[in-house]
Amino acid sequence: MDFQTVASRQRVALVACPLASRNTIPLALPSIAAYAELHGYPVACWDLNLEFQEILHARGVPADFWNVLNWYGLESERECIMEELADEWAAIILRDAPTVVGFSVTAVSAAVSLIVAKAVKRLDPTVKTVFGGPECIVGWPRFIAKKSVDFVVVGEGEQPFVELLQALDQGREQIDMPAVVTKQSNGAAPQNAVNHNLDALPYPAFSKMALARYARNGRLELPILGSVGCVQNCTFCSRHFLHGGFRCQVPAAHRRRTAAQHCDLRRP
């Protein structure tokens, strides 16, 4: 779906920021994209983690730069690099004139996500920015307090994100949704969103991703969502907070689709 074909609806850009594995497609982006486009919203996906790794590889950055523990709170060296790249990345994200930019946020990508969101707002203050993902379960008060973040979606974001887009289509000034935090929420704790019927979710829109760039030694591995949550309830893990228990998809013939139906390895 092309942005120019849907003038009356919100136009969406979904973003994943560093740091993550260099070989993994961020499943949240094609999953949210598929659900949004199922409801008529055009979506572009940007894996800035992939862009970042290729940039640093060209610079010959040492391997210890990738130590995950250094990314929970950015050290000065890393923060300077992010600040340098943020405006460039924001310009790329805004290239197709999205009206909503959504960030998939983890613990180690939170700091960079805030830097890029700030750059997006600096270049286009009219764009609505939305944070979602695992880190928003406990981090939503921190994010909604930032001027660069307009909304925070808490929990499994497909349905509440689309409902937020629909509210923005209608020009509603007051957004009152259990899983969506706004500037007007006044610190009220949100209700964690849960997809009760995983089989109702569309197949991830992998065609939105630059798949050829993830291939290693001629092989491409695609992540597939078969279940969410966990049968355990460990106190040190956030999985049960995010998913509210264990659920799995039901294997069925209508869900057996080959990757070739949804992927184009020729995409640059």
N, C-alpha and C positions, 0 to 999 in steps of 0.2 A: 504494500500500500504506500502510495506516494503522498508526501505532506501536502502537495498542491491540490490533491483531489478531495481533501476534506477541510474546507475552509471554515465551517461553522463549529467544529469540534476542537477540543484541546489537541495539541500536537506534542508528542512526548519524546524526550531523550532519556534513556536509562544509562547510568554510569556506574562502573566499578573502578575504584581507585586502588593504588598500591597500598599494602603489599599482600601478595598471595603467591601461590605456586606458579612457576613459570610455564607449566605444562597443562594447566587445568582451565577449562572454560568455566566462567562464573555462571552456574546454572540459574541463579536468580534472574539474570537479565533475559535470557530467552524464555523463561517460564512466565515472568510478568508480561513480557512483550506479547506472547501468544494469547494470554487472557485479555489484554487490553485491545489487541487487534480483533479478537473474537467479538468484542463489543463496539467495533467500529472506529477505534482510535489508531492513527498512524504512529509508529514507533521506530526510533533509531536507537541502536545499542553501541556503547563505547566502552571498551575494555582498556582503560588507561593503564592498568597494571601491565598489560602486554606492551603497550607503547613505551612505558617507562623502562621495562626491562631491555627492550631493543635499543633504546637511547643509551642506557648505562653500559650495555655490552659494547657498543661502539666506542664508548669512552674508556673502556678497559678498567672498569670499577672492580676492585678486589672482591673476592667471594664473601668476606665477612660483612660486607655491606648488607647482605641479605639476612643477617641474624634477626629473626622475628622479634626477639626481646627488645631490640632497639627501636621498634616502631610503635609501641604503645604510647610513648611520649617522645616526640621527635627530638633528636639531638640537633645541635645547631647546623652541623654539616648537612644532614638530611633535610632539615627545614629550609635551608637556603636553596637547595636544589629544587624542592617542591615549589617554593615561591617563584623561582625562575621559570618553571614550566607551567605554572597555573594559568597565567593569562593566555598562553599559547593553546593550552588544552581547552580553556573556556571558549576561545574563539572557534575551535573545531566543533565543540558541543553545540554552539549556537549557530553553526553554519546554515542549517536548514530551518532556522527560525522556530524552534520549539517554544511552546508556551509554558510547558511544565518539564522540569528536569528532576528526575528521581535518582537518588543515590542508594546503592546497596551497601550497607555499612557493617563491617565487622570490627572487632576490637583493635586489630592492627591497621585497619584502613581508616579509622575514625578521624585521626588528626589530618590526614591528607584530604579526606572528603570535605572537611570544613574549610580547608584552604582553597580547594577548587570551587566549592559552593560560593565562597566569598568573591572569587574572581568572576564567576558567572553573574552574580548580582552586580558587580562593579561594571561589567560590560553591558548588561541589560537588566535594570532594576525591575522591569515589569514581569520578568519570568518568575513563576512560582517554583520554589525548590521544596522537594519532599525527601525526607530521610526515612529509610526502612531497613530491615535486616536484623540479624541477631543482636547487635550492640544496642539497638533501640529498645529492647525489652527492659533493660535497667538504665540505659543512658538517655532516655527521652527527655528528662528535665534539663540535662546539659545541652542537648541539641536545640530544643525549642527556645532556649534562652538566647541563642545566637541570632543576630540580625539577618544572617545569611540563610537561615532555615525558616520556611513558612509553615510547614506541616511535618509531623512525624507519624508514620504508620507503624503500629505496634503489633507484632505477631506475623502470621502468614498473610502476606500482603495483597494477593491477587484481587479478592473481592473488595476490600476497603479502598484500595488504590483506584479501582474503576469507579466506585461510588463517589470518591473524591473528585475524579475527573468529571463525572456527571453533574455534581454540585457546582463545579466551576463553570461548566457549560451553561448552567442556568443562572449564573451570575449571583449566586447566593453569597451574601456577606457573612452570614453565620453558618459555620460548619459544625453540625452536631452529630457526630458519629462515635460510637463506643471505642473504636480502635484507632481513631485519628486525633492526635493532639494538635491544637492550634494555639495561636498567641492569646486567644480569648479563653483558653481552658483554665487559666488561673491555678495551675498546679494540680488540677484534679487528675487522679490516676486513671489511665485508659483501661479498657477491657481488651485482653489479648485476643486477636482475631485467629480463628481456626477454620481450616478447610475440612469440614466434616465428611465431604464426599470427594476423595482424591480422584475417583474415576471420572468425575465431571470436569476435571481440569484438562485443557487441550495439551497436545504434545508440544514440548518446548520449541520455540521458533529458532532453531539453530541456524537457519538461513540468514538470520540477522547478524550472525557473528562471522568474522573473517577466518573461517575454519582452516584454510590452508596454512595460516600462520601458526596454528597450534600443532600441526603435524610434526612428529619427530621420527626421523629415519624412515620416512614414507608411511608412517602409521598415524592414524588419528583416533583418539579415544574420546567418546562422548559420554558425559555423565547422564545417568538416567535416574529419575526419582521413582523408586518402587515403594518406599515407605517413609514415614516421618516419625520423629520422636524415638523413644527408647522404652524397653520393658523395665529398665531399672529406674531408680529415683535418687541418683547420687547427689549429695549436697553440694559438691564442688562443680557440678555441671549445669549449664543453663538450658540444656536440651528440653527438659521437661517443662521449663517456664515458657520456652518458645512455642512448643508444639502441643502442650497440654495432654500428654499421653501418647501411646503408640498407635499408629494407624497405618494400614498398607493398602495398596491398590489390589484389586481383584484381577488376576490374569484372565484375559478374555481375547477371543480371536479378533474382535474389532479394534483392540489396542495394539496388535502386533504390526508395527509399521517399521519398515526398514529405514535406516539413516539416509539412504539415497533419496527418499521421498521428501526429505526436509533439509537436505544439505546441498550446498554447491561449493565444491572444493576449489572451483576456479575463481571464486570471489577474492579480490585483492585484499 
